[in-house]
Amino acid sequence: MTSFTLHGIPVSRGIAIGRAHLLTPAALDVKHYLIPQEQVEAEVARLQNAIATVHKGLQTLWTDLPKDAPTELGAFIDVHVLILSDPMISEEPLDIIRTRHYNAEWALVTQIDELSAQFDEIEDIYLRERKADIQQVAERVLKVLTGSAQSFPKSVGLDETNAQMIVVAHDISPSDMLQFRDRSFSGFITDVGGQNSHTAIVARSLDIPAAVGLSNASSLIEQDDWVIIDGDAGVVIVAPSSLVLEQYRERQISMLRARKKLSKLKKTPSVTMDGTPISLLANIELPDDCPAALEAGAHGVGLFRSEFLFMGRIGQGNKLPSEDEQFEAYRKAILGMKGRPVTIRTLDSGADKPLDTTEHTALNPALGLRAIRFCLAEPQLFLTQLRAILRASAYGPVHLLIPMMAHAFEIDQTLAMIEQAKAQLREANKKFAPSIPIGAMIEIPAAALALPMFIKRVDFLSIGTNDLIQYTLAIDRVDHEVAHLYNPLHPAILQLISMTINAGKKAGIPVAVCGEMAGDTKLTRLLLGMGLRAFSMYPAQLLSVKQEILNSDITLIEPQVKRILKSVEPTNITLGVERLRSF
């Protein structure tokens, strides 16, 4: 077989070598036919029984979850249970059977296609990719209906007869990943997905090489093909030559040795060679992520995405999480971090997000009513969340982070609503910390260019590099046609980040980076040289970044970074960043 290479999105570092094991979507085998009137209720019962079987299976998976399983896996099972119980999944397809006389499989796929189209309109990358969770729940139900549940082979070793398994699929559900735990699988390859897809999140938590967004990998790769995943580059090599195979095996062995050394750094203070202390924080999606953050040695949580609490509420605008439900989740995270600060970002969602799929969707949701704009337009929803966060602050240090602000009146209105929430809690005799730090996410170019307006009003800044890059360069990194334009080293991006860090330093207020740049070891020294002293990233990235910090001397790096910031030529910037690794 002729060797060929596929290019996707790198989401989890490392090298995986093994034989391809293909997972075929059950949706591809769905038959479409009409049910006679007298058999409609029997068909309804068939779908109901399939849903009940999947629900029971998910509960069993949760009960049997190994103690060493990443917290993300349990969290995603919880999400799938919520989705499965949602009327949009558990009831709407039944109505389709009754009104259109579709067979159960066809009715379910029809409903999922409609929901998927609504999710495609969502601007926020993280929430948009939750569409995959809905599709995976449907996939499990379809497998029960069609009797196409797959078995996974057991194999061990790396020789010709017992190669490790590389899972190749259009998409992979977290619950399917649990089935791989007792088998010798070493990597994921998927047609779909991005940096924030569930596959990416779990791959990073498992620290397993993965490449996603390869479009047609599952149709090009054949069962048992030899495959190499270069997780650092997002490259997949199919049917490699013996020479290429040997080269990657040597690199793989070298990486494994390096990882063993990293584990020894967990209790090492995060201090540069010149004696500068650096704060290493964790990004989390769920309260259950806290143990992984502590295990990696995180000094606290730099970003708790509260959007998770609003997921699984599809089409239920009147059934959003209550104040008590939110309070319990925030309190769990705060107690889980055992006295370390937890930065909670308020709801980064809006009319373009799936809080109520019956709402009108803006023509350009990226520039529409989202994040703080949406919260200020829905004061009761916002006050509910603020009260929940404030109540949780009585159990440990909390920082409150507000996304997507660009105007002074937005800051002032937000601060006024925080005071209003405090007054409501006092009236209800509810305990809360009287003073918690309030911060602003710098993710819109206008915010980075008007920093004095923020510094005058807030206690800290957090740079959301993902959105800052997209808004500055006017590209959507999930859109494959323009994804190649997503460049964190664009001179405009570097200037905006540098300006923000310097402005915070002059004003004496903390500045952190909580976007993907913070966890990229190739950029650690660049950010240190800019003056960054707080990095927030996925827990699995923390020790690699710490190693870079321990080997960095800021007094040597700073002059080099100043030269980089003066350049506008991409080649010079890239070469300059590469040279930093030698200092």
Protein Blocks (a to p, Z undefined) as FASTA:
>chain_A
ZZdddddddfbgcjddddddddddfklmpccddddfklmmmmmmmmmmmmmmmmmmmmmm
mmmpcfklcfklmmmmmmmmmmmmpmklmmmmmmmmmmnopafklmmmmmmmmmmmmmmm
pmblklmmmmmmmmmmmmmmmmmmnopaccddddedjbfklccdddddfbdcfklmmmmm
mpccfbdcdfbdcfkbmklmmmmmnopacdehklpmmmmpcghiacdddfknopacehia
fklmmmmmmmmmmmmmmmmmmmmmmmgccddfkopacddddddfbfklmmmmmmnopabd
fbdcfklmmgoiahilklcccfklmmmmmmmmmmmnnopacddddddddfkbckblkbcc
dfblmlmcehjlmmmmmmmlmmmmmmmmmmmmmnoccddddehiabfklmmmmmmmmmmm
mmmmmmnopacdfbdcdddddfbfklmmmmmmmmmmmmbdcddfklmmmmmnopafklmk
lmmmpcfkbfklmmmmmmmmmmmmmnopacddfbfklmmmklmmmmmmnopabdcddfkl
mmmmmmmmmmpcfklmmmmmmmmmmpcbfklmmmmmmmmmmZZ
